[in-house]
Amino acid sequence: MAIAIFFIAAALAVAGGIGVIAFRQPLRSVLSLVVVMIALSILFLLLSAQFVFVAQIIVYAGAVMVLFLFVIALLGPAKEIGKGRLRFQPWLSALFVLALFGLLWAMLQGVQYRQPEQADLSTFGTVQSIGIGLFTKYLYPFELTSILLLVAAIGAIYLSRREGDDR
């Protein structure tokens, strides 16, 4: 049963990811991203990481997606999609994608697989194990992420100001 749920959630995640980049309307892309977040939360639940499952649903599928919807509503629909494009832009994009895959292939040539160390599965995904990891081994990246989010919020407020608005 768990295998069937895994494949369904994985297929939903892949289909949602394709939808994010395939839809031209930003609202549909955001809703596809919600599908991806829910599918990922199901995968976390299958890994017995209940805390990460709940955090994924509440924080990402809930709060972040609502924030994205507010940004789309604030900026309004794009009326001029396709205007100002270069006529060789699709070919240039394809060249960059090929270069990216070539770089990825070159980077992975020397990678050797090694067995992961045994983890204590009795505490995997619990609040205690996440808290210990977050405030010991991953404290520096955690703090950098909070600073990055603060700078992004200030930048969004600055960009949403109107001309002549002195507030």
C-alpha positions, 0 to 999 in steps of 0.5 A, spaced: 500 500 500 505 504 501 508 503 495 502 505 491 501 511 495 509 513 494 508 512 486 501 516 486 505 522 490 511 522 486 507 522 479 503 528 482 509 532 484 512 531 477 506 533 474 505 539 478 512 541 477 511 540 469 505 544 470 509 550 474 513 551 468 508 549 463 502 554 464 502 561 462 498 564 467 501 565 474 495 563 478 495 556 475 502 555 476 502 557 483 496 552 484 501 547 481 506 549 486 501 547 491 500 540 488 507 539 488 508 541 496 502 537 498 505 531 494 512 532 497 508 532 504 505 526 503 512 523 501 515 526 508 509 522 511 511 516 508 518 517 511 515 517 518 517 524 518 510 527 521 513 534 524 516 535 517 509 533 514 505 538 518 510 543 517 510 542 509 502 543 509 502 549 514 508 553 512 509 551 504 502 549 502 499 554 506 502 560 508 507 561 502 502 559 497 498 564 500 503 569 499 505 568 492 497 569 491 497 576 494 504 578 490 500 576 483 494 579 486 498 585 487 502 586 481 496 584 477 496 580 471 501 580 465 498 584 459 504 584 455 507 577 455 511 576 449 512 583 448 520 585 447 522 578 446 528 577 442 527 572 436 533 568 438 531 567 445 528 560 445 535 558 441 539 561 447 535 558 452 536 551 449 543 553 449 543 554 456 539 548 458 544 544 454 550 547 457 547 546 464 546 539 463 553 538 460 556 541 466 552 537 471 554 531 467 561 533 468 560 534 475 557 527 476 563 523 473 567 523 479 562 522 484 562 515 488 556 512 491 558 510 499 553 507 504 550 512 508 551 512 516 546 508 520 541 513 522 537 512 529 530 511 526 526 512 532 527 519 533 528 521 525 523 527 523 521 528 531 521 535 533 527 533 538 531 531 533 530 537 528 531 542 534 538 539 535 540 539 528 537 546 527 540 549 533 547 545 532 549 543 526 545 547 521 545 554 525 549 558 520 545 556 514 538 557 518 540 564 520 542 566 513 536 564 511 532 568 516 536 574 513 535 572 506 527 572 508 528 579 511 532 582 505 526 579 500 521 582 505 524 589 505 525 589 497 518 587 496 516 593 500 520 597 496 518 595 489 511 595 491 511 603 492 508 607 487 511 613 484 511 619 489 509 615 495 513 618 501 511 613 506 
